[in-house]
């Protein structure tokens, strides 16, 4: 088991400028995921949360694409494409829900204002 894990880590290691660029990209995307998750949890309005959820799905697709480059396994890119398609449909459905609810989402609700 230990040898299998070591082989996997060696297989994903990139040297030189590509390795540095991949490491920098992984750190940036992970930081963006953390910040976007905070926005998703804090709100304050439903459209803010919908946009944050859409951004999280885009960042997950970016992580899968980076992992594809790092590991040279093309199956991860297929998963990224499927995730992008499903996330797009989910975003369209949530946008239609917000549009059909006919509620004014330009201002936070009273409860969100009280929490501030």
N, CA, C and O atoms as CSV, one atom per row, in Angstrom:
chain,resi,resn,atom,element,x,y,z
A,1,UNK,N,N,0.829,-1.188,0.000
A,1,UNK,CA,C,0.000,0.000,0.000
A,1,UNK,C,C,0.873,1.251,0.000
A,1,UNK,O,O,0.597,2.208,-0.724
A,2,UNK,N,N,1.927,1.239,0.816
A,2,UNK,CA,C,2.837,2.381,0.901
A,2,UNK,C,C,3.524,2.610,-0.446
A,2,UNK,O,O,3.696,3.751,-0.873
A,3,UNK,N,N,3.918,1.511,-1.119
A,3,UNK,CA,C,4.579,1.643,-2.413
A,3,UNK,C,C,3.639,2.199,-3.467
A,3,UNK,O,O,4.053,2.987,-4.318
A,4,UNK,N,N,2.378,1.796,-3.416
A,4,UNK,CA,C,1.396,2.286,-4.381
A,4,UNK,C,C,1.195,3.789,-4.227
A,4,UNK,O,O,1.120,4.510,-5.222
A,5,UNK,N,N,1.109,4.266,-2.989
A,5,UNK,CA,C,0.950,5.694,-2.743
A,5,UNK,C,C,2.188,6.460,-3.201
A,5,UNK,O,O,2.070,7.525,-3.808
A,6,UNK,N,N,3.350,5.934,-2.919
A,6,UNK,CA,C,4.591,6.577,-3.361
A,6,UNK,C,C,4.690,6.652,-4.873
A,6,UNK,O,O,5.124,7.667,-5.417
A,7,UNK,N,N,4.288,5.576,-5.565
A,7,UNK,CA,C,4.299,5.579,-7.023
A,7,UNK,C,C,3.322,6.609,-7.580
A,7,UNK,O,O,3.608,7.268,-8.580
A,8,UNK,N,N,2.164,6.744,-6.926
A,8,UNK,CA,C,1.171,7.721,-7.375
A,8,UNK,C,C,1.705,9.136,-7.217
A,8,UNK,O,O,1.530,9.966,-8.109
A,9,UNK,N,N,2.358,9.421,-6.087
A,9,UNK,CA,C,2.912,10.750,-5.871
A,9,UNK,C,C,4.031,11.059,-6.852
A,9,UNK,O,O,4.141,12.190,-7.326
A,10,UNK,N,N,4.859,10.075,-7.161
A,10,UNK,CA,C,5.924,10.291,-8.134
A,10,UNK,C,C,5.358,10.481,-9.540
A,10,UNK,O,O,5.921,11.225,-10.343
A,11,UNK,N,N,4.250,9.813,-9.835
A,11,UNK,CA,C,3.656,9.932,-11.160
A,11,UNK,C,C,3.044,11.307,-11.381
A,11,UNK,O,O,2.951,11.763,-12.520
A,12,UNK,N,N,2.625,11.970,-10.316
A,12,UNK,CA,C,2.022,13.290,-10.466
A,12,UNK,C,C,3.029,14.421,-10.295
A,12,UNK,O,O,2.661,15.587,-10.437
A,13,UNK,N,N,4.254,14.119,-10.002
A,13,UNK,CA,C,5.263,15.160,-9.804
A,13,UNK,C,C,5.720,15.709,-11.150
A,13,UNK,O,O,6.064,14.953,-12.059
A,14,UNK,N,N,5.717,17.013,-11.260
A,14,UNK,CA,C,6.232,17.687,-12.443
A,14,UNK,C,C,7.459,18.479,-12.032
A,14,UNK,O,O,7.487,19.074,-10.955
A,15,UNK,N,N,8.451,18.489,-12.869
A,15,UNK,CA,C,9.682,19.209,-12.555
A,15,UNK,C,C,9.749,20.507,-13.352
A,15,UNK,O,O,9.024,20.699,-14.328
A,16,UNK,N,N,10.622,21.375,-12.915
A,16,UNK,CA,C,10.896,22.599,-13.651
A,16,UNK,C,C,9.804,23.642,-13.520
A,16,UNK,O,O,9.098,23.718,-12.514
A,17,UNK,N,N,9.688,24.437,-14.564
A,17,UNK,CA,C,8.747,25.556,-14.556
A,17,UNK,C,C,7.299,25.071,-14.561
A,17,UNK,O,O,6.426,25.719,-13.984
A,18,UNK,N,N,7.040,23.937,-15.209
A,18,UNK,CA,C,5.678,23.395,-15.213
A,18,UNK,C,C,5.246,22.995,-13.803
A,18,UNK,O,O,4.106,23.243,-13.412
A,19,UNK,N,N,6.131,22.392,-13.053
A,19,UNK,CA,C,5.815,22.019,-11.678
A,19,UNK,C,C,5.532,23.231,-10.810
A,19,UNK,O,O,4.603,23.222,-10.003
A,20,UNK,N,N,6.332,24.271,-10.976
A,20,UNK,CA,C,6.116,25.503,-10.200
A,20,UNK,C,C,4.804,26.167,-10.590
A,20,UNK,O,O,4.074,26.660,-9.730
A,21,UNK,N,N,4.507,26.182,-11.871
A,21,UNK,CA,C,3.261,26.798,-12.338
A,21,UNK,C,C,2.048,26.010,-11.854
A,21,UNK,O,O,1.036,26.597,-11.469
A,22,UNK,N,N,2.149,24.683,-11.874
A,22,UNK,CA,C,1.042,23.859,-11.388
A,22,UNK,C,C,0.826,24.051,-9.892
A,22,UNK,O,O,-0.313,24.145,-9.436
A,23,UNK,N,N,1.901,24.108,-9.135
A,23,UNK,CA,C,1.781,24.327,-7.698
A,23,UNK,C,C,1.143,25.685,-7.407
A,23,UNK,O,O,0.262,25.790,-6.554
A,24,UNK,N,N,1.588,26.723,-8.117
A,24,UNK,CA,C,1.020,28.058,-7.941
A,24,UNK,C,C,-0.457,28.061,-8.312
A,24,UNK,O,O,-1.265,28.674,-7.614
A,25,UNK,N,N,-0.822,27.385,-9.400
A,25,UNK,CA,C,-2.219,27.340,-9.826
A,25,UNK,C,C,-3.078,26.581,-8.817
A,25,UNK,O,O,-4.197,26.999,-8.517
A,26,UNK,N,N,-2.562,25.468,-8.292
A,26,UNK,CA,C,-3.309,24.717,-7.274
A,26,UNK,C,C,-3.568,25.580,-6.031
A,26,UNK,O,O,-4.668,25.568,-5.478
A,27,UNK,N,N,-2.558,26.315,-5.606
A,27,UNK,CA,C,-2.705,27.168,-4.420
A,27,UNK,C,C,-3.725,28.273,-4.686
A,27,UNK,O,O,-4.581,28.539,-3.843
A,28,UNK,N,N,-3.642,28.912,-5.841
A,28,UNK,CA,C,-4.567,30.006,-6.168
A,28,UNK,C,C,-6.013,29.507,-6.271
A,28,UNK,O,O,-6.927,30.144,-5.746
A,29,UNK,N,N,-6.218,28.391,-6.934
A,29,UNK,CA,C,-7.575,27.866,-7.089
A,29,UNK,C,C,-8.129,27.406,-5.742
A,29,UNK,O,O,-9.313,27.598,-5.461
A,30,UNK,N,N,-7.295,26.808,-4.920
A,30,UNK,CA,C,-7.750,26.377,-3.598
A,30,UNK,C,C,-8.117,27.579,-2.731
A,30,UNK,O,O,-9.119,27.542,-2.017
A,31,UNK,N,N,-7.325,28.632,-2.783
A,31,UNK,CA,C,-7.641,29.852,-2.043
A,31,UNK,C,C,-8.955,30.465,-2.543
A,31,UNK,O,O,-9.782,30.916,-1.750
A,32,UNK,N,N,-9.131,30.474,-3.849
A,32,UNK,CA,C,-10.381,30.994,-4.413
A,32,UNK,C,C,-11.573,30.153,-3.976
A,32,UNK,O,O,-12.654,30.691,-3.733
A,33,UNK,N,N,-11.388,28.834,-3.873
A,33,UNK,CA,C,-12.469,27.969,-3.401
A,33,UNK,C,C,-12.851,28.286,-1.958
A,33,UNK,O,O,-14.033,28.299,-1.616
A,34,UNK,N,N,-11.868,28.538,-1.124
A,34,UNK,CA,C,-12.151,28.866,0.280
A,34,UNK,C,C,-12.905,30.182,0.373
A,34,UNK,O,O,-13.902,30.273,1.091
A,35,UNK,N,N,-12.444,31.204,-0.344
A,35,UNK,CA,C,-13.105,32.507,-0.298
A,35,UNK,C,C,-14.519,32.456,-0.874
A,35,UNK,O,O,-15.429,33.105,-0.358
A,36,UNK,N,N,-14.696,31.688,-1.939
A,36,UNK,CA,C,-16.023,31.562,-2.538
A,36,UNK,C,C,-16.960,30.784,-1.626
A,36,UNK,O,O,-18.154,31.077,-1.581
A,37,UNK,N,N,-16.451,29.815,-0.911
A,37,UNK,CA,C,-17.282,29.079,0.050
A,37,UNK,C,C,-17.773,29.994,1.162
A,37,UNK,O,O,-18.903,29.861,1.631
A,38,UNK,N,N,-16.924,30.916,1.578
A,38,UNK,CA,C,-17.350,31.890,2.589
A,38,UNK,C,C,-18.480,32.753,2.037
A,38,UNK,O,O,-19.456,33.021,2.737
A,39,UNK,N,N,-18.351,33.190,0.785
A,39,UNK,CA,C,-19.414,33.995,0.175
A,39,UNK,C,C,-20.700,33.183,0.047
A,39,UNK,O,O,-21.794,33.717,0.229
A,40,UNK,N,N,-20.573,31.913,-0.260
A,40,UNK,CA,C,-21.752,31.062,-0.376
A,40,UNK,C,C,-22.472,30.951,0.967
A,40,UNK,O,O,-23.701,30.987,1.014
A,41,UNK,N,N,-21.733,30.818,2.035
A,41,UNK,CA,C,-22.341,30.658,3.351
A,41,UNK,C,C,-22.893,31.969,3.912
A,41,UNK,O,O,-23.913,31.968,4.601
A,42,UNK,N,N,-22.233,33.074,3.622
A,42,UNK,CA,C,-22.644,34.352,4.205
A,42,UNK,C,C,-23.717,35.070,3.409
A,42,UNK,O,O,-24.461,35.866,3.982
A,43,UNK,N,N,-23.826,34.823,2.120
A,43,UNK,CA,C,-24.888,35.471,1.347
A,43,UNK,C,C,-24.513,36.853,0.884
A,43,UNK,O,O,-23.445,36.987,0.289
A,44,UNK,N,N,-25.264,37.860,1.093
A,44,UNK,CA,C,-26.483,37.998,1.886
A,44,UNK,C,C,-27.765,37.695,1.109
A,44,UNK,O,O,-28.801,37.443,1.724
A,45,UNK,N,N,-27.723,37.712,-0.227
A,45,UNK,CA,C,-28.955,37.460,-0.980
A,45,UNK,C,C,-28.835,36.151,-1.750
A,45,UNK,O,O,-27.746,35.596,-1.896
A,46,UNK,N,N,-29.972,35.672,-2.237
A,46,UNK,CA,C,-29.987,34.426,-3.005
A,46,UNK,C,C,-29.166,34.528,-4.298
A,46,UNK,O,O,-28.432,33.589,-4.607
A,47,UNK,N,N,-29.255,35.616,-5.064
A,47,UNK,CA,C,-28.399,35.694,-6.255
A,47,UNK,C,C,-26.900,35.645,-5.935
A,47,UNK,O,O,-26.120,35.094,-6.712
A,48,UNK,N,N,-26.496,36.219,-4.797
A,48,UNK,CA,C,-25.092,36.106,-4.388
A,48,UNK,C,C,-24.708,34.650,-4.191
A,48,UNK,O,O,-23.622,34.230,-4.590
A,49,UNK,N,N,-25.582,33.894,-3.587
A,49,UNK,CA,C,-25.303,32.477,-3.345
A,49,UNK,C,C,-25.297,31.671,-4.644
A,49,UNK,O,O,-24.505,30.742,-4.798
A,50,UNK,N,N,-26.179,32.030,-5.574
A,50,UNK,CA,C,-26.214,31.332,-6.868
A,50,UNK,C,C,-24.921,31.582,-7.631
A,50,UNK,O,O,-24.354,30.656,-8.210
A,51,UNK,N,N,-24.454,32.813,-7.636
A,51,UNK,CA,C,-23.203,33.136,-8.324
A,51,UNK,C,C,-22.029,32.444,-7.639
A,51,UNK,O,O,-21.131,31.944,-8.318
A,52,UNK,N,N,-22.020,32.406,-6.317
A,52,UNK,CA,C,-20.948,31.720,-5.595
A,52,UNK,C,C,-20.942,30.224,-5.905
A,52,UNK,O,O,-19.879,29.626,-6.073
A,53,UNK,N,N,-22.122,29.626,-5.979
A,53,UNK,CA,C,-22.206,28.202,-6.300
A,53,UNK,C,C,-21.712,27.932,-7.722
A,53,UNK,O,O,-21.045,26.928,-7.973
A,54,UNK,N,N,-22.040,28.824,-8.639
A,54,UNK,CA,C,-21.559,28.677,-10.013
A,54,UNK,C,C,-20.040,28.822,-10.060
A,54,UNK,O,O,-19.368,28.077,-10.774
A,55,UNK,N,N,-19.500,29.768,-9.311
A,55,UNK,CA,C,-18.050,29.949,-9.286
A,55,UNK,C,C,-17.355,28.741,-8.672
A,55,UNK,O,O,-16.277,28.355,-9.123
A,56,UNK,N,N,-17.952,28.143,-7.657
A,56,UNK,CA,C,-17.370,26.938,-7.061
A,56,UNK,C,C,-17.305,25.815,-8.094
A,56,UNK,O,O,-16.308,25.096,-8.166
A,57,UNK,N,N,-18.347,25.663,-8.882
A,57,UNK,CA,C,-18.318,24.609,-9.905
A,57,UNK,C,C,-17.252,24.896,-10.965
A,57,UNK,O,O,-16.598,23.969,-11.443
A,58,UNK,N,N,-17.070,26.152,-11.332
A,58,UNK,CA,C,-16.014,26.502,-12.297
A,58,UNK,C,C,-14.635,26.218,-11.705
A,58,UNK,O,O,-13.748,25.715,-12.395
A,59,UNK,N,N,-14.464,26.542,-10.432
A,59,UNK,CA,C,-13.171,26.286,-9.788
A,59,UNK,C,C,-12.896,24.792,-9.646
A,59,UNK,O,O,-11.747,24.363,-9.748
A,60,UNK,N,N,-13.933,24.002,-9.414
A,60,UNK,CA,C,-13.734,22.547,-9.362
A,60,UNK,C,C,-13.355,21.985,-10.727
A,60,UNK,O,O,-12.548,21.060,-10.818
A,61,UNK,N,N,-13.936,22.540,-11.783
A,61,UNK,CA,C,-13.546,22.139,-13.136
A,61,UNK,C,C,-12.082,22.512,-13.377
A,61,UNK,O,O,-11.333,21.743,-13.980
A,62,UNK,N,N,-11.680,23.689,-12.907
A,62,UNK,CA,C,-10.276,24.098,-13.047
A,62,UNK,C,C,-9.347,23.167,-12.279
A,62,UNK,O,O,-8.271,22.824,-12.768
A,63,UNK,N,N,-9.754,22.755,-11.077
A,63,UNK,CA,C,-8.930,21.806,-10.315
A,63,UNK,C,C,-8.791,20.468,-11.045
A,63,UNK,O,O,-7.711,19.878,-11.081
A,64,UNK,N,N,-9.885,20.006,-11.616
A,64,UNK,CA,C,-9.812,18.751,-12.371
A,64,UNK,C,C,-8.908,18.895,-13.600
A,64,UNK,O,O,-8.163,17.975,-13.936
A,65,UNK,N,N,-8.975,20.039,-14.260
A,65,UNK,CA,C,-8.104,20.264,-15.421
A,65,UNK,C,C,-6.636,20.330,-14.988
A,65,UNK,O,O,-5.766,19.786,-15.667
A,66,UNK,N,N,-6.361,20.987,-13.874
A,66,UNK,CA,C,-4.984,21.034,-13.367
A,66,UNK,C,C,-4.488,19.644,-12.986
A,66,UNK,O,O,-3.338,19.290,-13.245
A,67,UNK,N,N,-5.372,18.859,-12.368
A,67,UNK,CA,C,-4.971,17.506,-12.001
A,67,UNK,C,C,-4.742,16.647,-13.239
A,67,UNK,O,O,-3.909,15.740,-13.218
A,68,UNK,N,N,-5.472,16.923,-14.316
A,68,UNK,CA,C,-5.243,16.212,-15.576
A,68,UNK,C,C,-3.843,16.489,-16.096
A,68,UNK,O,O,-3.143,15.575,-16.532
A,69,UNK,N,N,-3.434,17.755,-16.049
A,69,UNK,CA,C,-2.096,18.107,-16.517
A,69,UNK,C,C,-1.028,17.513,-15.604
A,69,UNK,O,O,-0.001,17.026,-16.078
A,70,UNK,N,N,-1.271,17.554,-14.300
A,70,UNK,CA,C,-0.265,17.063,-13.354
A,70,UNK,C,C,-0.095,15.554,-13.425
A,70,UNK,O,O,1.019,15.048,-13.292
A,71,UNK,N,N,-1.199,14.825,-13.636
A,71,UNK,CA,C,-1.107,13.368,-13.588
A,71,UNK,C,C,-1.064,12.706,-14.958
A,71,UNK,O,O,-0.754,11.520,-15.060
A,72,UNK,N,N,-1.366,13.444,-15.992
A,72,UNK,CA,C,-1.397,12.920,-17.363
A,72,UNK,C,C,-2.421,11.798,-17.533
A,72,UNK,O,O,-2.220,10.884,-18.333
A,73,UNK,N,N,-3.513,11.870,-16.783
A,73,UNK,CA,C,-4.620,10.918,-16.913
A,73,UNK,C,C,-5.793,11.678,-17.531
A,73,UNK,O,O,-6.348,12.589,-16.916
A,74,UNK,N,N,-6.160,11.298,-18.741
A,74,UNK,CA,C,-7.173,12.068,-19.470
A,74,UNK,C,C,-8.594,11.846,-18.942
A,74,UNK,O,O,-9.501,12.601,-19.292
A,75,UNK,N,N,-8.797,10.838,-18.121
A,75,UNK,CA,C,-10.142,10.581,-17.588
A,75,UNK,C,C,-10.621,11.733,-16.699
A,75,UNK,O,O,-11.822,11.981,-16.596
A,76,UNK,N,N,-9.684,12.432,-16.063
A,76,UNK,CA,C,-10.071,13.561,-15.218
A,76,UNK,C,C,-10.644,14.702,-16.053
A,76,UNK,O,O,-11.512,15.438,-15.582
A,77,UNK,N,N,-10.171,14.854,-17.277
A,77,UNK,CA,C,-10.714,15.899,-18.150
A,77,UNK,C,C,-12.144,15.551,-18.558
A,77,UNK,O,O,-12.982,16.443,-18.690
A,78,UNK,N,N,-12.430,14.269,-18.756
A,78,UNK,CA,C,-13.805,13.859,-19.041
A,78,UNK,C,C,-14.722,14.194,-17.872
A,78,UNK,O,O,-15.842,14.668,-18.067
A,79,UNK,N,N,-14.247,13.947,-16.667
A,79,UNK,CA,C,-15.033,14.290,-15.477
A,79,UNK,C,C,-15.239,15.798,-15.384
A,79,UNK,O,O,-16.308,16.251,-14.977
A,80,UNK,N,N,-14.233,16.576,-15.755
A,80,UNK,CA,C,-14.349,18.034,-15.724
A,80,UNK,C,C,-15.408,18.507,-16.721
A,80,UNK,O,O,-16.186,19.412,-16.418
A,81,UNK,N,N,-15.440,17.906,-17.891
A,81,UNK,CA,C,-16.441,18.299,-18.897
A,81,UNK,C,C,-17.854,17.956,-18.434
A,81,UNK,O,O,-18.776,18.750,-18.621
A,82,UNK,N,N,-18.029,16.797,-17.842
A,82,UNK,CA,C,-19.351,16.409,-17.333
A,82,UNK,C,C,-19.774,17.345,-16.202
A,82,UNK,O,O,-20.923,17.785,-16.160
A,83,UNK,N,N,-18.860,17.648,-15.292
A,83,UNK,CA,C,-19.171,18.571,-14.199
A,83,UNK,C,C,-19.539,19.955,-14.730
A,83,UNK,O,O,-20.459,20.586,-14.209
A,84,UNK,N,N,-18.848,20.428,-15.739
A,84,UNK,CA,C,-19.155,21.737,-16.323
A,84,UNK,C,C,-20.550,21.752,-16.938
A,84,UNK,O,O,-21.284,22.729,-16.787
A,85,UNK,N,N,-20.920,20.680,-17.627
A,85,UNK,CA,C,-22.251,20.616,-18.235
A,85,UNK,C,C,-23.355,20.576,-17.173
A,85,UNK,O,O,-24.364,21.271,-17.295
A,86,UNK,N,N,-23.163,19.769,-16.144
A,86,UNK,CA,C,-24.164,19.667,-15.078
A,86,UNK,C,C,-24.263,20.979,-14.303
A,86,UNK,O,O,-25.361,21.412,-13.955
A,87,UNK,N,N,-23.132,21.607,-14.035
A,87,UNK,CA,C,-23.134,22.883,-13.309
A,87,UNK,C,C,-23.829,23.969,-14.114
A,87,UNK,O,O,-24.540,24.800,-13.549
A,88,UNK,N,N,-23.632,23.970,-15.425
A,88,UNK,CA,C,-24.308,24.950,-16.268
A,88,UNK,C,C,-25.820,24.771,-16.193
A,88,UNK,O,O,-26.557,25.747,-16.052
A,89,UNK,N,N,-26.276,23.541,-16.286
A,89,UNK,CA,C,-27.720,23.295,-16.202
A,89,UNK,C,C,-28.275,23.679,-14.832
A,89,UNK,O,O,-29.382,24.209,-14.739
A,90,UNK,N,N,-27.522,23.419,-13.781
A,90,UNK,CA,C,-27.956,23.808,-12.442
A,90,UNK,C,C,-28.035,25.317,-12.287
A,90,UNK,O,O,-28.959,25.826,-11.651
A,91,UNK,N,N,-27.088,26.032,-12.854
A,91,UNK,CA,C,-27.100,27.490,-12.780
A,91,UNK,C,C,-28.276,28.071,-13.549
A,91,UNK,O,O,-28.910,29.023,-13.096
A,92,UNK,N,N,-28.567,27.503,-14.705
A,92,UNK,CA,C,-29.716,27.971,-15.486
A,92,UNK,C,C,-31.016,27.713,-14.723
A,92,UNK,O,O,-31.910,28.560,-14.716
A,93,UNK,N,N,-31.122,26.562,-14.089
A,93,UNK,CA,C,-32.332,26.254,-13.319
A,93,UNK,C,C,-32.493,27.206,-12.135
A,93,UNK,O,O,-33.599,27.678,-11.872
A,94,UNK,N,N,-31.411,27.493,-11.423
A,94,UNK,CA,C,-31.495,28.422,-10.294
A,94,UNK,C,C,-31.803,29.845,-10.772
A,94,UNK,O,O,-32.546,30.569,-10.109
A,95,UNK,N,N,-31.251,30.242,-11.893
A,95,UNK,CA,C,-31.542,31.572,-12.425
A,95,UNK,C,C,-33.012,31.691,-12.826
A,95,UNK,O,O,-33.637,32.727,-12.600
A,96,UNK,N,N,-33.555,30.646,-13.411
A,96,UNK,CA,C,-34.983,30.658,-13.750
A,96,UNK,C,C,-35.852,30.723,-12.502
A,96,UNK,O,O,-36.886,31.391,-12.496
A,97,UNK,N,N,-35.437,30.034,-11.448
A,97,UNK,CA,C,-36.174,30.083,-10.190
A,97,UNK,C,C,-36.191,31.501,-9.629
A,97,UNK,O,O,-37.235,31.996,-9.204
A,98,UNK,N,N,-35.032,32.147,-9.631
A,98,UNK,CA,C,-34.946,33.516,-9.127
A,98,UNK,C,C,-35.791,34.446,-9.986
A,98,UNK,O,O,-36.467,35.332,-9.462
A,99,UNK,N,N,-35.757,34.251,-11.291
A,99,UNK,CA,C,-36.520,35.104,-12.201
A,99,UNK,C,C,-38.024,34.913,-12.021
A,99,UNK,O,O,-38.775,35.888,-12.039
A,100,UNK,N,N,-38.464,33.693,-11.850
A,100,UNK,CA,C,-39.903,33.419,-11.720
A,100,UNK,C,C,-40.461,33.754,-10.340
A,100,UNK,O,O,-41.673,33.910,-10.186
A,101,UNK,N,N,-39.602,33.867,-9.345
A,101,UNK,CA,C,-40.117,34.167,-8.013
A,101,UNK,C,C,-40.600,35.608,-7.899
A,101,UNK,O,O,-41.357,35.932,-6.983
A,102,UNK,N,N,-40.180,36.472,-8.806
A,102,UNK,CA,C,-40.595,37.879,-8.866
A,102,UNK,C,C,-40.350,38.627,-7.565
A,102,UNK,O,O,-41.064,39.574,-7.237
A,103,UNK,N,N,-39.358,38.202,-6.845
A,103,UNK,CA,C,-39.009,38.879,-5.613
A,103,UNK,C,C,-37.844,39.820,-5.881
A,103,UNK,O,O,-36.997,39.538,-6.728
A,104,UNK,N,N,-37.797,40.922,-5.172
A,104,UNK,CA,C,-36.708,41.878,-5.331
A,104,UNK,C,C,-35.514,41.410,-4.506
A,104,UNK,O,O,-35.519,41.497,-3.278
A,105,UNK,N,N,-34.496,40.915,-5.198
A,105,UNK,CA,C,-33.304,40.429,-4.518
A,105,UNK,C,C,-32.187,41.467,-4.495
A,105,UNK,O,O,-31.055,41.141,-4.140
A,106,UNK,N,N,-32.483,42.699,-4.864
A,106,UNK,CA,C,-31.437,43.710,-4.905
A,106,UNK,C,C,-30.997,44.130,-3.511
A,106,UNK,O,O,-29.872,44.599,-3.334
A,107,UNK,N,N,-31.877,43.967,-2.509
A,107,UNK,CA,C,-31.534,44.304,-1.129
A,107,UNK,C,C,-31.637,43.065,-0.252
A,107,UNK,O,O,-32.487,42.204,-0.482
A,108,UNK,N,N,-30.767,42.975,0.758
A,108,UNK,CA,C,-30.863,41.825,1.679
A,108,UNK,C,C,-32.163,41.884,2.477
A,108,UNK,O,O,-32.761,42.949,2.625
A,109,UNK,N,N,-32.585,40.757,2.978
A,109,UNK,CA,C,-33.785,40.702,3.801
A,109,UNK,C,C,-33.520,41.346,5.158
A,109,UNK,O,O,-32.372,41.635,5.498
A,110,UNK,N,N,-34.580,41.569,5.931
A,110,UNK,CA,C,-34.425,42.167,7.254
A,110,UNK,C,C,-33.556,41.310,8.160
A,110,UNK,O,O,-32.748,41.820,8.937
A,111,UNK,N,N,-33.735,40.002,8.049
A,111,UNK,CA,C,-32.957,39.094,8.887
A,111,UNK,C,C,-31.466,39.211,8.582
A,111,UNK,O,O,-30.639,39.188,9.494
A,112,UNK,N,N,-31.124,39.336,7.296
A,112,UNK,CA,C,-29.714,39.472,6.929
A,112,UNK,C,C,-29.152,40.806,7.396
A,112,UNK,O,O,-27.982,40.884,7.770
A,113,UNK,N,N,-29.971,41.860,7.381
A,113,UNK,CA,C,-29.526,43.160,7.873
A,113,UNK,C,C,-29.322,43.141,9.391
A,113,UNK,O,O,-28.411,43.788,9.907
A,114,UNK,N,N,-30.178,42.393,10.105
A,114,UNK,CA,C,-30.041,42.302,11.561
A,114,UNK,C,C,-28.795,41.535,11.968
A,114,UNK,O,O,-28.215,41.814,13.017
A,115,UNK,N,N,-28.373,40.573,11.156
A,115,UNK,CA,C,-27.193,39.779,11.473
A,115,UNK,C,C,-25.921,40.590,11.330
A,115,UNK,O,O,-24.911,40.266,11.954
A,116,UNK,N,N,-25.948,41.633,10.527
A,116,UNK,CA,C,-24.774,42.468,10.329
A,116,UNK,C,C,-24.494,43.191,11.584
A,116,UNK,O,O,-23.537,43.963,11.651
